[in-house]
Amino acid sequence: MTMDGRALLTAAGRRWGELGEREDILDETPPDRPSLGDGWTWEAGAAIACILAVCLAPSQGAIRRG
């Protein structure tokens, strides 16, 4: 989840591009929240200075690559 700034995300071999539109953590714009499947490998970097939150939840395998 992009709390502020902009991030670059790659997951499961796919580039998601630039995520995030919030200017700061108190901005009322909803944060970008990509959902990644269980077991996916991922990498994130900063397009500009950013704060990322990584949230985990149990998975039943419902999210599929594609």
PyMOL CGO cylinders between C-alpha atoms (Angstrom):
from pymol import cmd
from pymol.cgo import CYLINDER

trace = [
    CYLINDER, 0.00, 0.00, 0.00, 1.47, 3.39, -0.94, 0.3, 1, 1, 1, 1, 1, 1,
    CYLINDER, 1.47, 3.39, -0.94, 1.05, 5.64, 2.08, 0.3, 1, 1, 1, 1, 1, 1,
    CYLINDER, 1.05, 5.64, 2.08, 2.65, 8.60, 0.32, 0.3, 1, 1, 1, 1, 1, 1,
    CYLINDER, 2.65, 8.60, 0.32, 4.86, 9.26, -2.68, 0.3, 1, 1, 1, 1, 1, 1,
    CYLINDER, 4.86, 9.26, -2.68, 5.18, 6.94, -5.68, 0.3, 1, 1, 1, 1, 1, 1,
    CYLINDER, 5.18, 6.94, -5.68, 6.55, 3.41, -5.90, 0.3, 1, 1, 1, 1, 1, 1,
    CYLINDER, 6.55, 3.41, -5.90, 7.46, 1.02, -8.70, 0.3, 1, 1, 1, 1, 1, 1,
    CYLINDER, 7.46, 1.02, -8.70, 6.21, -2.55, -8.25, 0.3, 1, 1, 1, 1, 1, 1,
    CYLINDER, 6.21, -2.55, -8.25, 7.15, -5.79, -9.98, 0.3, 1, 1, 1, 1, 1, 1,
    CYLINDER, 7.15, -5.79, -9.98, 5.31, -8.96, -8.92, 0.3, 1, 1, 1, 1, 1, 1,
    CYLINDER, 5.31, -8.96, -8.92, 5.08, -12.47, -10.40, 0.3, 1, 1, 1, 1, 1, 1,
    CYLINDER, 5.08, -12.47, -10.40, 7.27, -11.35, -13.31, 0.3, 1, 1, 1, 1, 1, 1,
    CYLINDER, 7.27, -11.35, -13.31, 4.93, -8.47, -14.24, 0.3, 1, 1, 1, 1, 1, 1,
    CYLINDER, 4.93, -8.47, -14.24, 5.69, -4.76, -13.95, 0.3, 1, 1, 1, 1, 1, 1,
    CYLINDER, 5.69, -4.76, -13.95, 2.76, -2.99, -12.34, 0.3, 1, 1, 1, 1, 1, 1,
    CYLINDER, 2.76, -2.99, -12.34, 4.25, 0.39, -13.13, 0.3, 1, 1, 1, 1, 1, 1,
    CYLINDER, 4.25, 0.39, -13.13, 4.13, 3.45, -10.92, 0.3, 1, 1, 1, 1, 1, 1,
    CYLINDER, 4.13, 3.45, -10.92, 1.73, 3.31, -7.98, 0.3, 1, 1, 1, 1, 1, 1,
    CYLINDER, 1.73, 3.31, -7.98, 0.66, 6.09, -5.65, 0.3, 1, 1, 1, 1, 1, 1,
    CYLINDER, 0.66, 6.09, -5.65, -0.97, 9.50, -5.96, 0.3, 1, 1, 1, 1, 1, 1,
    CYLINDER, -0.97, 9.50, -5.96, -0.89, 10.76, -2.39, 0.3, 1, 1, 1, 1, 1, 1,
    CYLINDER, -0.89, 10.76, -2.39, 1.20, 13.82, -1.60, 0.3, 1, 1, 1, 1, 1, 1,
    CYLINDER, 1.20, 13.82, -1.60, 1.47, 12.90, 2.08, 0.3, 1, 1, 1, 1, 1, 1,
    CYLINDER, 1.47, 12.90, 2.08, 0.19, 10.35, 4.57, 0.3, 1, 1, 1, 1, 1, 1,
    CYLINDER, 0.19, 10.35, 4.57, -2.73, 12.63, 5.61, 0.3, 1, 1, 1, 1, 1, 1,
    CYLINDER, -2.73, 12.63, 5.61, -3.97, 13.11, 2.02, 0.3, 1, 1, 1, 1, 1, 1,
    CYLINDER, -3.97, 13.11, 2.02, -7.64, 12.04, 1.66, 0.3, 1, 1, 1, 1, 1, 1,
    CYLINDER, -7.64, 12.04, 1.66, -6.94, 10.28, -1.66, 0.3, 1, 1, 1, 1, 1, 1,
    CYLINDER, -6.94, 10.28, -1.66, -7.25, 6.51, -1.09, 0.3, 1, 1, 1, 1, 1, 1,
    CYLINDER, -7.25, 6.51, -1.09, -3.88, 4.72, -1.27, 0.3, 1, 1, 1, 1, 1, 1,
    CYLINDER, -3.88, 4.72, -1.27, -3.08, 2.27, -4.07, 0.3, 1, 1, 1, 1, 1, 1,
    CYLINDER, -3.08, 2.27, -4.07, -3.48, -1.27, -2.68, 0.3, 1, 1, 1, 1, 1, 1,
    CYLINDER, -3.48, -1.27, -2.68, -2.32, -3.98, -5.08, 0.3, 1, 1, 1, 1, 1, 1,
    CYLINDER, -2.32, -3.98, -5.08, -3.32, -7.52, -4.04, 0.3, 1, 1, 1, 1, 1, 1,
    CYLINDER, -3.32, -7.52, -4.04, -0.66, -10.14, -4.68, 0.3, 1, 1, 1, 1, 1, 1,
    CYLINDER, -0.66, -10.14, -4.68, -1.21, -13.88, -4.71, 0.3, 1, 1, 1, 1, 1, 1,
    CYLINDER, -1.21, -13.88, -4.71, 0.12, -16.34, -2.17, 0.3, 1, 1, 1, 1, 1, 1,
    CYLINDER, 0.12, -16.34, -2.17, 3.72, -17.26, -2.94, 0.3, 1, 1, 1, 1, 1, 1,
    CYLINDER, 3.72, -17.26, -2.94, 4.27, -14.47, -5.48, 0.3, 1, 1, 1, 1, 1, 1,
    CYLINDER, 4.27, -14.47, -5.48, 7.70, -12.92, -5.45, 0.3, 1, 1, 1, 1, 1, 1,
    CYLINDER, 7.70, -12.92, -5.45, 7.68, -9.14, -5.56, 0.3, 1, 1, 1, 1, 1, 1,
    CYLINDER, 7.68, -9.14, -5.56, 10.01, -6.16, -5.53, 0.3, 1, 1, 1, 1, 1, 1,
    CYLINDER, 10.01, -6.16, -5.53, 9.26, -2.50, -4.86, 0.3, 1, 1, 1, 1, 1, 1,
    CYLINDER, 9.26, -2.50, -4.86, 11.34, 0.61, -5.32, 0.3, 1, 1, 1, 1, 1, 1,
    CYLINDER, 11.34, 0.61, -5.32, 10.78, 4.34, -5.03, 0.3, 1, 1, 1, 1, 1, 1,
    CYLINDER, 10.78, 4.34, -5.03, 9.86, 6.33, -8.14, 0.3, 1, 1, 1, 1, 1, 1,
    CYLINDER, 9.86, 6.33, -8.14, 10.06, 9.34, -5.81, 0.3, 1, 1, 1, 1, 1, 1,
    CYLINDER, 10.06, 9.34, -5.81, 10.46, 9.34, -2.02, 0.3, 1, 1, 1, 1, 1, 1,
    CYLINDER, 10.46, 9.34, -2.02, 7.67, 7.18, -0.62, 0.3, 1, 1, 1, 1, 1, 1,
    CYLINDER, 7.67, 7.18, -0.62, 6.34, 5.28, 2.37, 0.3, 1, 1, 1, 1, 1, 1,
    CYLINDER, 6.34, 5.28, 2.37, 5.06, 1.75, 1.73, 0.3, 1, 1, 1, 1, 1, 1,
    CYLINDER, 5.06, 1.75, 1.73, 3.01, -0.44, 4.05, 0.3, 1, 1, 1, 1, 1, 1,
    CYLINDER, 3.01, -0.44, 4.05, 3.11, -4.20, 3.52, 0.3, 1, 1, 1, 1, 1, 1,
    CYLINDER, 3.11, -4.20, 3.52, -0.04, -5.88, 4.82, 0.3, 1, 1, 1, 1, 1, 1,
    CYLINDER, -0.04, -5.88, 4.82, -0.41, -9.66, 5.07, 0.3, 1, 1, 1, 1, 1, 1,
    CYLINDER, -0.41, -9.66, 5.07, -3.58, -11.76, 5.27, 0.3, 1, 1, 1, 1, 1, 1,
    CYLINDER, -3.58, -11.76, 5.27, -4.38, -15.47, 5.18, 0.3, 1, 1, 1, 1, 1, 1,
    CYLINDER, -4.38, -15.47, 5.18, -4.90, -16.82, 1.66, 0.3, 1, 1, 1, 1, 1, 1,
    CYLINDER, -4.90, -16.82, 1.66, -7.06, -19.61, 0.35, 0.3, 1, 1, 1, 1, 1, 1,
    CYLINDER, -7.06, -19.61, 0.35, -5.43, -19.37, -3.09, 0.3, 1, 1, 1, 1, 1, 1,
    CYLINDER, -5.43, -19.37, -3.09, -8.25, -17.18, -4.45, 0.3, 1, 1, 1, 1, 1, 1,
    CYLINDER, -8.25, -17.18, -4.45, -5.95, -14.69, -6.22, 0.3, 1, 1, 1, 1, 1, 1,
    CYLINDER, -5.95, -14.69, -6.22, -4.43, -16.19, -9.33, 0.3, 1, 1, 1, 1, 1, 1,
    CYLINDER, -4.43, -16.19, -9.33, -1.62, -15.09, -11.60, 0.3, 1, 1, 1, 1, 1, 1,
    CYLINDER, -1.62, -15.09, -11.60, -2.79, -13.73, -14.86, 0.3, 1, 1, 1, 1, 1, 1,
]
cmd.load_cgo(trace, "trace")
